Amino acid sequence: MVAVLLLTLGLCLGAGQPLRAEIALVFGSYAADKPSATVRQYRPFLSFLEKRMEARLGERVTIRMKITKDYEESIRELVAGEVDFARFGPASYVHAKARNPGISIIAMESKGGDKRFKGVIAVHRDSTIAQVSDLRGLSFAFGDELSTIGRYLSQSFLLEAGISSKDLKGFEYLGRHDLVGEAVGAGKFSAGALKESTFKKLVEKGVPIRALASFDNVTKPWIARAGLDARVQEAMRQVMLSEQNEEVVKRVSKNGFLAGTDADYDFVRDGMQRSSDF
């Protein structure tokens, strides 16, 4: 879907300057938190990426954002080639890769130079719950049904602690990580699973929650649709891997990016498989 607009290529402007081809890209993602926050997070980095790619390719690059509210719709758009590249959670990448093996990883986000970070099981700040096994007979809030932390890895973690769905009083999928934390803080659920960064933001805002336990997750991949021009994809990869210290990069990945492969997500595939027993 890279729209290479050949604007009378080879002809000249009135000033005698040839018009350049334009590479028009569409970036896709879903809103794991508030959609407005997602746009504020990505737009500065995408503008930065446009400029750095232009310098490498010698052509004008424009990137339009397409943010969906739903994990499944974002996966469908990438699989169908309706967006050119995307930032997904690990489980969404695994689903998309299974449906279209032609998609590929551009780069992975770095977390202190590592490819792992934490998910959190949160409880109310004043809760007497002391360990994961204490959740037996209580209620639990998950995120989206396709969320890596919000569903698959948290359910796998609970199973390893001896807690399955039949051991809970009840559970619900609330969609976003922030909604999970807020619901636990409001006493609507005994516990919930959310990503560590959202947990910390909510605590800073005064939401009365605390961490009961944490578990590993793999950092997010940035993914190219099947058939994306290899030259464009490589320019994007070079910018992302070489500009790790730029302040604008830290808005989307605090420690920059790392090279990634499909095998980096086998850990998530295993957790997704285990969660089927939940």
Secondary structure, DSSP 8 states (H G I E B T S, - for coil): --EEE-SSTT-B-TTS-B---EEEEEEEEE-SS-HHHHHHHHHHHHHHHHHHHHHHHSSEEEEEEEEES-HHHHHHHHHTTSSSEEE--HHHHHHHHHH-TT-EEEEEE-BTTBSEEEEEEEEETT----SGGGGTTSEEEE--TT-IIIIIIHHHHHHHTT--GGGSSEEEE-SSHHHHHHHHHTTSSSEEEEEHHHHHHHHHTT--EEEEEEEEEE--EEEE-TT--HHHHHHHHHHHHH-TT-TTGGGT-TT-EE---GGGGHHHHHHHHHHTT-
